[in-house]
């Protein structure tokens, strides 16, 4: 028996490949009421969660009570619980808290898709121009490009990472790729990076940026396990999942604030991604908040790129997900399509 495991990531998280790219650790950042950005704005608390949609579940399959109100804000308690159960069907949902998460029952090597981005005259294009180019890992915003002198704290991958890490998800099998880039109007559009207060010069780094990252793993067998262990000690959990009638298991790994999604995916004017300032806290010596670059819509002045419809790069056959649809997070409607706060990537050291 074989089946497909699809994993979709979005929210305040950083992808960290190891040196030979055989493993990627996804760091979900801890955000509570105490954090303020350089403009004095407070952050809404974020909810690190994992939701698995499957044909069957055994083990720790009771959903955590805090997940439904986090993902279905604006609904009554009963309606939110019902909506979450309809989303995961015969899977479940966990709230992650100082958790290390990994998959068991999968095999094969990890393939980071990083060789399909288009170029012109040896210079990478600012946007993907088709669905294949959209998959390139390089669309994930690169923190090193924005702060070349920043050396990431190696402790974030250590036995006891700092409190800034809410959870870690380790991936060592399958294809890892960009699932979608930020939706800014009807065409694919780059972003540029500048200080939140508008002072100083913009970074020379400008491109389209990923809002969702995907992984797909072909599995030979009858099930997989999602295993959670606790970073600070304590009892972890395991869920054993079997595929649905379409021979698929879908998993969403999220770190988002509670929000009510807009009715439409169209969005012409996303806000500056002030949350992006948090990523620089992962450095050994974090730069002052007011000097940190955040994404804003639009390319640098004078930049040239093709006019390509966003829907061309994101055909429904390639980016449709039953799980995301049921979570009201179908591509283009997520909170970070509204506030340009994409996932990031970096290397350590």
PATOR-37052 format. One record per atom (N, C-alpha, C): atom name; z, y, x. Coordinates in steps of 0.1 Angstrom, whole numbers. Example, Ala and Ser with C-alpha at 12.3 -4.5 7.8 and 13.67 -1.06 7.14 Angstrom:
<sites>
   atom      up   north    east
      N      78     -57     132
     CA      78     -45     123
      C      78     -33     132
      N      71     -22     128
     CA      71     -11     137
      C      79       0     129
</sites>
This chain:
<sites>
   atom      up   north    east
      N       0     -12       8
     CA       0       0       0
      C       0      12       9
      N      -8      22       5
     CA      -8      35      12
      C      -7      47       2
      N      -1      58       7
     CA       0      69      -2
      C       1      82       7
      N       0      93       0
     CA       0     106       7
      C      13     114       4
      N      18     119      15
     CA      30     128      14
      C      25     142      17
      N      27     151       8
     CA      23     165       9
      C      36     174      10
      N      37     181      21
     CA      49     190      22
      C      44     205      23
      N      50     213      15
     CA      46     227      15
      C      59     236      18
      N      57     245      27
     CA      68     253      32
      C      65     268      29
      N      75     275      25
     CA      74     290      23
      C      88     296      24
      N      88     309      28
     CA     101     316      28
      C     105     320      42
      N     117     324      44
     CA     122     329      57
      C     125     317      66
      N     115     314      74
     CA     116     302      82
      C     106     304      94
      N     110     298     105
     CA     102     299     118
      C      98     285     122
      N      85     283     126
     CA      80     270     131
      C      80     270     146
      N      87     260     152
     CA      89     260     166
      C      83     246     171
      N      71     246     176
     CA      66     234     182
      C      72     231     196
      N      74     219     199
     CA      79     216     213
      C      68     217     223
      N      71     215     236
     CA      62     219     246
      C      48     211     245
      N      49     199     242
     CA      36     191     241
      C      31     189     227
      N      37     197     217
     CA      32     197     203
      C      33     184     196
      N      42     175     200
     CA      44     163     194
      C      54     164     182
      N      61     175     181
     CA      71     177     171
      C      73     192     168
      N      75     195     156
     CA      78     209     152
      C      91     209     144
      N      99     218     148
     CA     112     221     141
      C     110     233     133
      N     113     232     120
     CA     112     244     111
      C     127     249     109
      N     129     261     113
     CA     142     268     112
      C     143     276      99
      N     151     273      90
     CA     154     280      78
      C     165     290      81
      N     163     303      79
     CA     173     313      83
      C     184     315      72
      N     196     317      77
     CA     207     320      67
      C     207     335      64
      N     206     338      51
     CA     206     352      46
      C     216     353      35
      N     226     362      37
     CA     236     364      27
      C     237     379      24
      N     246     383      16
     CA     247     397      11
      C     250     406      23
      N     255     401      34
     CA     260     409      45
      C     249     415      53
      N     237     410      52
     CA     226     415      61
      C     219     427      55
      N     217     437      64
     CA     210     449      61
      C     199     451      71
      N     187     456      66
     CA     176     459      75
      C     178     473      81
      N     169     477      90
     CA     171     489      97
      C     170     501      88
      N     165     500      76
     CA     165     512      67
      C     177     512      58
      N     187     503      60
     CA     199     502      53
      C     199     494      40
      N     187     488      37
     CA     186     480      25
      C     193     466      27
      N     200     462      17
     CA     206     449      18
      C     196     438      13
      N     198     426      19
     CA     189     415      16
      C     195     407       4
      N     186     403      -6
     CA     191     394     -16
      C     194     380      -9
      N     204     373     -13
     CA     207     360      -7
      C     195     351      -9
      N     192     343       1
     CA     182     333       0
      C     187     319      -2
      N     179     310      -8
     CA     183     297     -11
      C     175     286      -4
      N     180     280       7
     CA     173     270      13
      C     173     257       5
      N     162     253       0
     CA     162     241      -8
      C     150     232      -5
      N     152     219      -9
     CA     141     210      -8
      C     140     203     -21
      N     127     203     -27
     CA     124     197     -40
      C     114     187     -37
      N     116     175     -42
     CA     107     163     -40
      C     102     158     -54
      N      89     158     -56
     CA      83     153     -68
      C      77     139     -65
      N      82     129     -72
     CA      78     115     -68
      C      77     106     -81
      N      73      94     -78
     CA      73      84     -89
      C      86      77     -91
      N      95      77     -81
     CA     108      71     -83
      C     117      76     -72
      N     130      76     -74
     CA     140      80     -64
      C     152      72     -65
      N     157      68     -54
     CA     170      61     -53
      C     178      67     -42
      N     192      65     -43
     CA     201      72     -33
      C     206      84     -39
      N     206      95     -32
     CA     212     108     -36
      C     202     115     -45
      N     201     111     -57
     CA     190     117     -66
      C     195     126     -77
      N     208     129     -76
     CA     212     139     -86
      C     210     153     -80
      N     202     162     -88
     CA     199     175     -82
      C     211     184     -81
      N     212     192     -71
     CA     223     201     -69
      C     222     212     -80
      N     234     215     -86
     CA     234     224     -97
      C     229     238     -94
      N     230     242     -81
     CA     227     256     -78
      C     212     258     -76
      N     204     247     -76
     CA     189     248     -74
      C     182     254     -86
      N     185     249     -98
     CA     178     254    -110
      C     179     269    -112
      N     191     275    -112
     CA     192     289    -114
      C     185     297    -102
      N     185     291     -90
     CA     178     298     -79
      C     163     299     -81
      N     157     288     -86
     CA     143     287     -87
      C     137     291    -101
      N     146     292    -111
     CA     142     296    -124
      C     150     307    -130
      N     151     318    -122
     CA     158     329    -126
      C     152     335    -139
      N     160     340    -148
     CA     155     345    -160
      C     155     336    -172
      N     159     323    -169
     CA     160     313    -179
      C     175     310    -182
      N     178     305    -194
     CA     191     300    -197
      C     194     288    -188
      N     207     285    -186
     CA     211     273    -178
      C     204     261    -182
      N     204     258    -195
     CA     197     246    -200
      C     182     246    -198
      N     176     257    -200
     CA     161     258    -198
      C     158     256    -183
      N     166     262    -175
     CA     163     261    -160
      C     165     247    -156
      N     175     240    -160
     CA     177     226    -157
      C     165     217    -161
      N     161     220    -174
     CA     149     212    -179
      C     137     215    -171
      N     135     228    -167
     CA     123     231    -159
      C     123     225    -146
      N     134     224    -139
     CA     135     218    -126
      C     132     203    -127
      N     138     197    -137
     CA     136     182    -139
      C     121     179    -142
      N     115     188    -149
     CA     100     186    -152
      C      92     188    -140
      N      97     196    -130
     CA      90     199    -118
      C      91     187    -108
      N     103     181    -107
     CA     104     170     -97
      C     101     156    -103
      N     101     156    -117
     CA      97     143    -124
      C     108     132    -121
      N     104     123    -112
     CA     113     113    -108
      C     118     114     -94
      N     119     127     -89
     CA     124     130     -76
      C     138     136     -77
      N     140     147     -69
     CA     152     154     -70
      C     151     167     -62
      N     162     175     -62
     CA     163     188     -55
      C     176     190     -49
      N     176     193     -36
     CA     189     196     -29
      C     189     211     -24
      N     201     216     -24
     CA     204     229     -18
      C     209     225      -4
      N     203     231       7
     CA     206     228      21
      C     216     238      26
      N     226     233      33
     CA     236     241      39
      C     240     235      52
      N     236     242      63
     CA     238     237      76
      C     234     222      77
      N     221     220      74
     CA     215     207      72
      C     204     204      82
      N     204     192      88
     CA     193     188      96
      C     186     177      87
      N     172     180      85
     CA     165     171      76
      C     153     165      83
      N     151     152      81
     CA     140     145      87
      C     134     135      77
      N     122     130      80
     CA     116     119      72
      C     117     106      79
      N     119      96      72
     CA     119      82      77
      C     109      74      69
      N     103      64      75
     CA      93      56      68
      C      79      61      70
      N      77      71      79
     CA      64      76      82
      C      61      73      97
      N      49      72     101
     CA      45      69     114
      C      33      77     118
      N      29      75     131
     CA      18      83     136
      C      22      96     143
      N      12     102     149
     CA      15     114     157
      C      13     126     149
      N      18     137     154
     CA      17     150     148
      C       4     157     152
      N      -4     162     143
     CA     -16     169     147
      C     -15     184     141
      N     -13     193     150
     CA     -12     207     146
      C     -27     212     146
      N     -32     216     135
     CA     -46     220     134
      C     -47     235     139
      N     -51     236     151
     CA     -52     249     158
      C     -65     252     165
      N     -75     245     160
     CA     -88     246     167
      C    -100     249     157
      N     -97     255     145
     CA    -107     257     135
      C    -109     272     132
      N    -102     280     138
     CA    -103     295     136
      C    -116     300     141
      N    -123     308     134
     CA    -136     313     139
      C    -134     324     149
      N    -144     327     156
     CA    -144     337     167
      C    -158     344     167
      N    -158     356     174
     CA    -170     363     176
      C    -169     369     190
      N    -179     365     199
     CA    -179     369     212
      C    -166     365     220
      N    -161     354     216
     CA    -149     348     223
      C    -136     355     218
      N    -137     364     208
     CA    -125     370     202
      C    -122     364     189
      N    -110     359     186
     CA    -106     353     173
      C    -109     363     162
      N    -114     358     151
     CA    -116     366     139
      C    -103     371     133
      N    -103     382     126
     CA     -90     387     120
      C     -87     380     107
      N     -97     373     101
     CA     -94     366      89
      C    -101     353      89
      N     -97     343      81
     CA    -105     331      79
      C    -116     335      70
      N    -128     329      72
     CA    -140     332      64
      C    -143     320      54
      N    -137     309      56
     CA    -139     297      47
      C    -126     289      47
      N    -126     279      38
     CA    -114     270      36
      C    -110     263      49
      N    -120     259      57
     CA    -117     251      69
      C    -110     261      79
      N    -115     273      81
     CA    -109     282      91
      C     -95     286      86
      N     -93     286      73
     CA     -80     290      67
      C     -68     280      72
      N     -72     268      75
     CA     -62     258      79
      C     -55     261      93
      N     -61     269     101
     CA     -57     271     115
      C     -42     275     115
      N     -34     269     124
     CA     -20     272     126
      C     -18     286     130
      N     -28     292     137
     CA     -26     305     143
      C     -24     316     133
      N     -27     313     120
     CA     -25     324     110
      C     -10     326     107
      N      -2     317     112
     CA      13     319     110
      C      17     330     120
      N      23     340     115
     CA      27     352     123
      C      34     348     135
      N      29     353     147
     CA      35     349     160
      C      45     360     165
      N      57     356     165
     CA      68     365     169
      C      66     369     184
      N      61     360     192
     CA      59     363     206
      C      49     374     208
      N      39     375     200
     CA      29     385     200
      C      35     399     198
      N      45     399     190
     CA      52     412     185
      C      63     416     195
      N      68     406     202
     CA      79     409     211
      C      77     400     224
      N      68     403     232
     CA      65     395     244
      C      77     393     253
      N      86     402     253
     CA      98     401     262
      C     109     393     256
      N     108     390     243
     CA     118     383     236
      C     118     368     240
      N     129     363     245
     CA     131     349     248
      C     140     343     237
      N     134     333     230
     CA     142     327     219
      C     154     319     224
      N     165     320     216
     CA     177     314     220
      C     175     299     219
      N     177     291     230
     CA     175     277     229
      C     186     270     221
      N     197     277     218
     CA     207     270     210
      C     203     267     196
      N     192     274     191
     CA     188     272     177
      C     183     257     176
      N     179     251     187
     CA     175     237     186
      C     186     227     192
      N     197     233     195
     CA     208     225     201
      C     216     217     190
      N     226     210     195
     CA     235     202     187
      C     242     211     177
      N     246     223     181
     CA     254     232     172
      C     247     245     172
      N     237     247     164
     CA     229     260     164
      C     238     271     158
      N     235     284     161
     CA     243     295     155
      C     242     295     140
      N     252     303     135
     CA     253     304     120
      C     241     310     114
      N     232     316     121
     CA     220     322     115
      C     210     311     110
      N     213     299     114
     CA     204     288     110
      C     211     281      98
      N     204     281      86
     CA     209     275      74
      C     205     260      74
      N     193     257      79
     CA     189     243      79
      C     177     242      89
      N     174     229      93
     CA     163     226     102
      C     156     214      96
      N     143     214      96
     CA     134     203      91
      C     126     199     103
      N     126     187     106
     CA     119     182     118
      C     107     174     113
      N      95     177     119
     CA      83     171     115
      C      76     165     128
      N      72     152     127
     CA      67     146     139
      C      55     137     136
      N      50     138     123
     CA      38     130     119
      C      29     138     110
      N      17     134     110
     CA       8     141     100
      C       0     153     105
      N      -7     159      96
     CA     -14     171      99
      C      -6     183      95
      N      -5     193     103
     CA       2     206     100
      C      -8     217     101
      N      -8     226      90
     CA     -18     236      89
      C     -14     247      80
      N     -21     258      80
     CA     -19     269      71
      C     -25     265      57
      N     -16     266      47
     CA     -20     263      34
      C     -26     275      26
      N     -20     287      29
     CA     -26     299      23
      C     -22     311      31
      N     -31     321      30
     CA     -28     334      37
      C     -24     344      26
      N     -18     355      30
     CA     -13     365      21
      C     -24     370      12
      N     -21     372      -1
     CA     -31     377     -10
      C     -29     392     -12
      N     -39     400      -7
     CA     -38     414      -8
      C     -51     419     -15
      N     -51     420     -28
     CA     -63     423     -35
      C     -72     411     -37
      N     -85     413     -40
     CA     -94     401     -43
      C    -100     395     -30
      N    -100     403     -19
     CA    -106     398      -7
      C     -95     394       4
      N     -99     385      13
     CA     -90     382      24
      C     -88     394      33
      N     -75     398      35
     CA     -72     410      42
      C     -62     408      53
      N     -64     414      65
     CA     -54     413      75
      C     -42     421      72
      N     -32     419      80
     CA     -20     428      80
      C     -19     435      94
      N     -12     445      95
     CA      -8     451     108
      C       7     452     109
      N      12     454     121
     CA      27     454     123
      C      31     467     129
      N      42     473     122
     CA      47     485     127
      C      62     486     124
      N      69     495     130
     CA      83     497     127
      C      85     501     112
      N      96     497     106
     CA      98     499      92
      C      99     514      89
      N     104     522      98
     CA     105     536      96
      C      92     544      98
      N      82     537     103
     CA      69     543     106
      C      67     550     119
      N      78     550     127
     CA      77     557     140
      C      70     548     150
      N      66     555     161
     CA      59     548     172
      C      46     543     168
      N      40     536     177
     CA      26     530     176
      C      27     516     169
      N      17     513     162
     CA      16     499     157
      C      13     489     168
      N      17     477     166
     CA      14     466     175
      C      -1     464     175
      N      -7     460     186
     CA     -21     456     187
      C     -24     443     180
      N     -14     436     176
     CA     -15     423     170
      C     -18     425     155
      N     -30     421     150
     CA     -33     423     136
      C     -42     411     131
      N     -39     405     120
     CA     -47     394     115
      C     -42     391     101
      N     -49     382      94
     CA     -44     376      82
      C     -32     368      85
      N     -22     367      76
     CA     -10     359      79
      C      -7     348      68
      N      -2     337      72
     CA       1     326      63
      C      13     330      55
      N      12     326      42
     CA      24     327      33
      C      29     313      30
      N      21     303      30
     CA      25     289      28
      C      19     281      40
      N      27     271      44
     CA      23     262      55
      C      23     248      49
      N      13     240      52
     CA      13     226      46
      C      13     215      57
      N      18     204      53
     CA      17     192      61
      C      13     180      52
      N       4     172      57
     CA       0     160      49
      C       1     148      58
      N       8     137      53
     CA      10     125      61
      C       5     113      52
      N      -4     105      58
     CA      -8      93      52
      C       2      82      56
      N       8      75      46
     CA      19      66      48
      C      14      52      44
      N      16      42      52
     CA      14      28      49
      C      28      22      46
      N      30      17      34
     CA      43      12      30
      C      45      15      15
      N      57      13      11
     CA      60      15      -3
      C      69      27      -6
      N      75      33       4
     CA      84      45       2
      C      87      52      15
      N      93      64      13
     CA      98      72      24
      C     112      75      21
      N     119      80      32
     CA     133      85      30
      C     133      99      35
      N     140     108      28
     CA     144     121      33
      C     159     120      36
      N     162     122      49
     CA     175     121      54
      C     181     134      58
      N     193     137      52
     CA     200     150      56
      C     213     146      63
      N     214     152      75
     CA     227     151      82
      C     233     165      83
      N     246     166      84
     CA     252     179      84
      C     255     184      99
      N     250     196     102
     CA     251     201     115
      C     266     203     119
      N     274     207     110
     CA     288     209     113
      C     297     197     111
      N     291     186     109
     CA     299     174     105
      C     299     173      90
      N     305     162      85
     CA     305     159      71
      C     295     149      67
      N     295     146      54
     CA     287     135      49
      C     273     140      45
      N     263     134      50
     CA     249     138      47
      C     244     130      35
      N     231     130      32
     CA     226     123      21
      C     212     117      25
      N     208     108      16
     CA     195     102      18
      C     189      99       4
      N     176     103       2
     CA     169      99     -10
      C     157      91      -5
      N     155      80     -13
     CA     143      71     -10
      C     134      74     -22
      N     121      77     -18
     CA     111      81     -28
      C     100      72     -28
      N      94      69     -39
     CA      82      61     -41
      C      72      70     -47
      N      59      67     -44
     CA      48      76     -49
      C      46      75     -64
      N      40      86     -69
     CA      36      86     -84
      C      24      78     -86
      N      19      79     -98
     CA       7      72    -102
      C      -6      76     -95
      N      -5      88     -89
     CA     -16      93     -81
      C     -15      90     -66
      N      -5      81     -63
     CA      -2      77     -49
      C       1      89     -41
      N      10      97     -46
     CA      13     110     -39
      C      28     112     -41
      N      34     118     -30
     CA      47     124     -31
      C      46     138     -26
      N      51     148     -34
     CA      50     162     -30
      C      64     167     -27
      N      65     175     -16
     CA      78     180     -12
      C      77     195      -9
      N      85     203     -15
     CA      85     217     -12
      C      98     221      -4
      N      96     227       7
     CA     108     232      15
      C     107     247      15
      N     118     253       8
     CA     117     267       5
      C     130     274      10
      N     128     287      13
     CA     140     296      16
      C     137     309      10
      N     139     311      -3
     CA     135     322     -10
      C     147     328     -18
      N     146     341     -21
     CA     155     347     -31
      C     152     342     -45
      N     162     343     -53
     CA     160     340     -68
      C     151     351     -73
      N     141     348     -80
     CA     131     358     -85
      C     124     353     -98
      N     119     362    -105
     CA     110     359    -116
      C      96     361    -112
      N      87     351    -112
     CA      73     353    -107
      C      65     362    -116
      N      55     369    -111
     CA      47     377    -119
      C      37     369    -128
      N      33     374    -138
     CA      24     366    -147
      C      10     363    -140
      N       6     373    -131
     CA      -7     371    -125
      C      -5     370    -110
      N     -15     363    -104
     CA     -15     361     -89
      C     -21     373     -82
      N     -28     382     -90
     CA     -34     393     -84
      C     -24     403     -79
      N     -26     409     -67
     CA     -16     418     -61
      C     -24     427     -51
      N     -25     439     -55
     CA     -33     449     -47
      C     -24     456     -36
      N     -11     457     -38
     CA      -3     465     -30
      C      10     459     -26
      N      11     449     -18
     CA      23     443     -15
      C      32     452      -6
      N      45     451      -7
     CA      54     459       0
      C      55     455      15
      N      60     464      23
     CA      62     460      37
      C      72     449      38
      N      70     440      47
     CA      79     428      49
      C      91     431      57
      N     100     439      51
     CA     113     442      58
      C     121     430      63
      N     120     419      55
     CA     127     407      59
      C     123     402      72
      N     111     405      77
     CA     106     400      89
      C     115     404     101
      N     123     415      99
     CA     132     419     110
      C     142     408     114
      N     145     399     105
     CA     155     389     107
      C     150     379     118
      N     137     377     120
     CA     132     367     129
      C     136     371     144
      N     137     384     146
     CA     141     388     160
      C     155     385     164
      N     163     382     154
     CA     177     378     157
      C     178     365     163
      N     167     357     164
     CA     167     344     171
      C     166     346     186
      N     163     358     191
     CA     162     360     205
      C     175     360     212
      N     175     356     225
     CA     187     357     233
      C     193     371     233
      N     185     381     234
     CA     190     394     234
      C     181     402     224
      N     185     401     211
     CA     177     407     200
      C     175     422     202
      N     163     427     200
     CA     160     441     201
      C     167     449     190
      N     169     462     192
     CA     175     470     182
      C     166     469     169
      N     173     469     157
     CA     166     467     145
      C     155     477     143
      N     158     489     146
     CA     148     500     143
      C     135     499     152
      N     135     490     162
     CA     124     489     171
      C     115     477     167
      N     119     469     157
     CA     113     457     153
      C     101     459     145
      N      90     451     147
     CA      78     453     139
      C      79     444     127
      N      73     450     116
     CA      72     442     103
      C      58     443      98
      N      54     434      90
     CA      40     434      85
      C      38     444      73
      N      26     451      74
     CA      22     459      63
      C       7     456      60
      N       3     458      48
     CA     -11     454      44
      C     -21     463      51
      N     -32     456      54
     CA     -43     463      60
      C     -44     461      75
      N     -56     461      80
     CA     -59     460      95
      C     -56     473     102
      N     -56     472     115
     CA     -55     484     123
      C     -67     493     121
      N     -65     506     122
     CA     -76     516     120
      C     -88     512     130
      N    -100     512     124
     CA    -112     509     132
      C    -115     494     133
      N    -106     485     128
     CA    -109     471     129
      C    -121     467     120
      N    -128     457     124
     CA    -140     453     116
      C    -138     438     113
      N    -140     435     100
     CA    -140     421      96
      C    -148     419      84
      N    -152     407      81
     CA    -161     404      70
      C    -155     406      56
      N    -163     408      46
     CA    -157     408      32
      C    -159     394      27
      N    -147     388      25
     CA    -146     374      20
      C    -137     373       8
      N    -141     368      -2
     CA    -132     366     -14
      C    -121     357     -11
      N    -109     361     -15
     CA     -97     353     -13
      C     -99     339     -19
      N    -105     338     -31
     CA    -107     325     -38
      C    -117     316     -30
      N    -126     322     -22
     CA    -135     314     -14
      C    -127     306      -3
      N    -117     313       2
     CA    -109     307      13
      C     -99     297       7
      N     -96     299      -6
     CA     -85     291     -12
      C     -91     284     -25
      N    -101     275     -23
     CA    -106     268     -35
      C     -95     260     -42
      N     -95     260     -55
     CA     -85     253     -62
      C     -84     238     -59
      N     -94     232     -55
     CA     -94     218     -51
      C     -86     216     -38
      N     -85     226     -30
     CA     -78     225     -17
      C     -63     229     -18
      N     -60     239     -26
     CA     -46     244     -26
      C     -38     242     -39
      N     -44     234     -48
     CA     -36     231     -60
      C     -25     222     -58
      N     -13     224     -63
     CA      -2     216     -62
      C       5     215     -76
      N       7     203     -81
     CA      14     201     -93
      C      29     206     -92
      N      35     204     -80
     CA      49     208     -78
      C      50     223     -78
      N      42     230     -71
     CA      42     244     -70
      C      39     250     -84
      N      30     245     -91
     CA      27     250    -104
      C      39     249    -113
      N      46     238    -113
     CA      58     236    -121
      C      69     244    -117
      N      70     248    -104
     CA      81     257     -99
      C      77     271    -101
      N      66     275    -107
     CA      61     288    -108
      C      58     295     -95
      N      54     287     -85
     CA      52     292     -72
      C      37     289     -67
      N      29     287     -77
     CA      15     284     -74
      C      10     296     -65
      N       0     293     -56
     CA      -4     302     -45
      C      -8     316     -51
      N      -2     326     -45
     CA      -5     340     -49
      C       6     346     -58
      N      16     338     -63
     CA      26     343     -72
      C      40     342     -65
      N      41     338     -53
     CA      54     337     -47
      C      60     351     -43
      N      73     352     -41
     CA      79     365     -38
      C      74     371     -25
      N      69     363     -15
     CA      65     369      -3
      C      49     371      -3
      N      43     369     -15
     CA      30     375     -17
      C      32     390     -22
      N      44     393     -26
     CA      48     406     -31
      C      54     415     -20
      N      60     409     -11
     CA      67     417       0
      C      64     412      14
      N      51     408      16
     CA      46     404      29
      C      56     400      39
      N      64     390      35
     CA      74     385      45
      C      70     370      48
      N      60     368      57
     CA      55     354      59
      C      64     346      68
      N      62     333      68
     CA      69     325      78
      C      64     330      92
      N      72     326     102
     CA      68     330     116
      C      67     317     125
      N      62     319     136
     CA      62     309     146
      C      66     314     160
      N      71     306     168
     CA      75     310     182
      C      76     298     190
      N      78     300     203
     CA      81     289     213
      C      94     292     220
      N     100     281     224
     CA     113     282     231
      C     112     274     245
      N     115     280     256
     CA     119     294     258
      C     108     304     256
</sites>
